[in-house]
Amino acid sequence: MRTIILASTSPYRFELMKRLDISFRAVAPLFEENYEPGIEPALLVKHFACHKARSLRDEYPDALIIGSDQVFVNWRGDIIGKPHTFAAARKQLAEMSGRKNIFYTGLSLFDSRKNETLTDFTVTEVTFRSLSAGEIDTYLHKEKPFDCAGSFKIEGLGIALMEKVTSDDPTALIGLPLIKLTHMLQEMGAPVLA
């Protein structure tokens, strides 16, 4: 089996990778995210995912390296980042209440031995219920999702904020589209169910 590297320090992506029951290491990518406003979200997440994966090629010259990135786009088309504070999270959730918003999740699998890359993205539509200020505050006090773009954790209590979630891959919203990843690993000669 090839060495598999997850180019991420995200505990959410790490937990998702464990679901595949394959041996891997999580390593911080050597890539700093900077972007110009106005870049299309799909292009942005593919670019960041690819560069995260390729950033570790010198350290792991014979590995399959996984990069992933995610952006959250609100109903107005604005890219929304991690709130970091209670006040910012409250504002994000209030603005998204009762509206459909979109997550773009980029995925890249880089074969450092062959210098080949597979890169794609998934789209997840998230429609929030109409939320009261009290519901938002209760949620934020209980879950503290300040390190999550969009101020919620779908894998936890954040599900209670939802009216509807539409996606081809339910794990994409958490940060790593496992359906797409298993197809990429298969194509690169490292099937999960070998």
C-alpha positions in Angstrom: 0.0 0.0 0.0 1.3 3.5 -0.9 2.0 6.0 1.8 -1.1 8.2 2.2 -0.8 11.7 3.6 -3.6 14.0 4.5 -2.3 17.5 4.1 -4.4 19.0 6.9 -4.4 19.8 10.6 -8.2 19.8 10.7 -9.6 17.4 13.4 -12.8 17.1 11.3 -10.9 15.9 8.2 -8.8 13.6 10.3 -12.0 11.9 11.8 -13.4 11.6 8.3 -10.3 9.9 7.0 -10.5 7.4 9.8 -13.8 6.2 8.4 -12.0 4.8 5.4 -10.1 2.4 7.6 -6.8 2.9 5.8 -3.4 3.8 7.1 -2.6 7.5 6.7 -0.7 10.4 8.3 -2.0 13.9 8.8 0.6 16.6 8.2 0.3 20.4 8.1 0.5 21.6 4.5 3.2 24.1 3.6 0.8 26.4 1.8 -0.7 29.7 3.0 -4.1 30.6 1.7 -4.4 34.0 0.2 -7.0 35.0 -2.4 -8.2 38.0 -4.3 -11.8 38.9 -3.9 -14.0 38.0 -6.9 -12.5 34.6 -7.6 -15.1 32.0 -8.3 -15.6 29.7 -5.3 -15.2 26.5 -7.2 -11.9 27.6 -8.7 -10.7 28.9 -5.4 -11.3 25.6 -3.5 -9.8 23.5 -6.3 -6.7 25.8 -6.3 -6.2 25.7 -2.6 -6.8 21.9 -2.4 -4.3 21.3 -5.1 -1.6 23.5 -3.6 -2.1 22.0 -0.2 -1.5 18.6 -1.6 1.5 19.6 -3.8 3.1 21.6 -1.0 4.3 18.3 0.7 5.8 16.7 -2.4 9.5 17.3 -1.3 8.8 15.8 2.2 6.9 12.8 0.7 8.4 12.0 -2.8 6.6 8.6 -3.0 3.1 9.2 -1.5 -0.4 9.9 -2.4 -1.2 13.3 -0.8 -4.7 14.5 -0.2 -5.5 18.2 -0.1 -8.9 19.7 0.7 -10.4 23.2 1.1 -13.8 24.6 1.7 -15.5 27.9 1.3 -19.0 28.9 2.4 -20.9 31.3 0.2 -23.9 33.1 1.6 -27.2 33.8 -0.2 -25.7 37.2 -1.4 -22.7 35.5 -3.0 -20.2 36.6 -0.3 -17.5 34.1 0.8 -17.9 33.6 4.5 -15.0 32.5 6.7 -14.6 31.2 10.2 -16.2 33.6 12.7 -13.6 33.1 15.5 -15.8 35.1 18.0 -19.3 34.7 19.5 -20.4 38.1 18.1 -19.3 37.2 14.5 -20.9 33.8 14.7 -24.2 35.3 15.9 -24.1 37.8 13.0 -23.3 35.0 10.4 -26.2 32.8 11.6 -28.7 35.7 11.8 -27.9 36.7 8.2 -28.2 33.1 7.0 -31.5 32.4 8.8 -34.3 31.3 6.5 -32.0 31.3 3.5 -30.2 28.9 1.1 -26.4 29.1 1.2 -23.7 27.1 -0.6 -20.6 25.2 0.5 -17.9 24.5 -2.0 -15.5 21.7 -1.0 -12.3 21.2 -3.1 -10.4 17.9 -3.2 -7.1 17.1 -4.7 -5.1 13.8 -4.7 -1.5 14.2 -5.7 0.8 11.3 -6.6 4.2 12.7 -5.8 6.0 9.7 -7.4 4.3 10.2 -10.8 3.7 14.0 -10.5 0.0 13.5 -11.3 -2.9 15.2 -9.7 -6.7 14.7 -9.7 -8.7 17.7 -8.5 -12.4 18.3 -8.3 -15.0 19.9 -6.0 -18.4 19.3 -4.6 -21.3 21.6 -3.9 -23.6 21.4 -0.9 -26.7 23.5 -0.6 -27.6 24.4 3.0 -31.0 25.9 3.8 -31.3 27.3 7.3 -34.6 27.3 9.2 -35.9 30.7 10.3 -33.9 31.1 13.6 -34.8 33.3 16.5 -32.1 35.2 18.3 -32.6 32.9 21.3 -32.1 29.8 19.2 -28.9 31.2 17.7 -27.5 32.2 21.1 -28.4 28.8 22.6 -26.8 27.0 19.8 -23.6 29.0 20.0 -23.3 28.6 23.7 -23.7 24.8 23.4 -21.6 24.0 20.4 -19.1 26.9 20.1 -18.5 26.5 16.3 -16.1 29.5 16.1 -13.5 27.5 14.1 -16.1 26.5 11.4 -16.9 28.5 8.2 -20.6 29.4 8.5 -20.6 29.1 12.3 -22.1 25.6 12.5 -21.2 22.0 12.8 -23.5 19.8 10.7 -22.1 16.7 12.4 -23.3 18.0 15.7 -26.1 20.2 17.0 -25.9 22.3 13.9 -28.3 19.9 12.3 -31.0 21.5 14.4 -30.5 24.8 12.5 -31.3 23.2 9.1 -34.4 23.2 7.0 -32.7 21.2 4.2 -29.2 20.0 3.1 -28.7 18.9 -0.5 -25.4 17.2 -1.6 -24.0 14.3 -3.6 -21.7 13.6 -0.7 -22.8 14.2 2.9 -19.2 14.2 4.2 -18.3 17.2 1.9 -20.0 19.6 4.3 -17.8 18.4 7.2 -14.7 19.1 5.1 -13.6 16.1 3.1 -15.8 14.5 0.4 -15.2 10.8 1.0 -17.2 9.5 -1.9 -15.1 11.5 -4.4 -11.9 10.6 -2.5 -12.5 6.9 -2.7 -13.0 7.2 -6.5 -9.8 9.2 -6.8 -7.9 6.7 -4.7 -9.2 3.9 -7.0 -8.2 5.8 -10.1 -4.7 6.3 -8.6 -4.3 2.6 -8.0 -4.9 2.6 -4.2 -8.5 1.3 -3.8 -9.9 1.6 -0.3 -11.5 -1.9 -0.4 -8.5 -3.8 -1.8 
